[in-house]
Amino acid sequence: MNRCPKSPVTPFFIAACALLAVASMAFHQEARAERGFPLKTERAEMKFVELPDVLLNGKPERLAHAVRVRDERNAIVMPGTVNGRSAVVNYLRDARGQVREVWILSPQEAAIPLKPVPTTLRPAPSADATASYAN
């Protein structure tokens, strides 16, 4: 005994949902391809020698104690899992000059040039502006 009659719209609805799911996965891939990086990000070829030592463009460097390493999918990976690997990366330094954040780039991201950091300086305050604060 079937109490719920089947609607002729049901197969169309299921097909539309499946198409929407496939389209959203394709869009997600495109959206994930572009990651935003902080302004002071630098780019280099990094070889993870043995933690905390790395080679940045062939020069020995040191990773910070609490370094965050993100892979091509932007997932955080344990720094020990990338030992011996060499990749093009974007990275940030901390106040001590150690590398504190690393993003391993995909080949598509590595082909996109890194945007230069704007080096505009603020103009010095005029004498009129400093005089108004004195009163």
Order of alpha helices (4+ residues) and beta strands (2+ residues): alpha-beta-beta-beta-beta-beta-beta-alpha-alpha
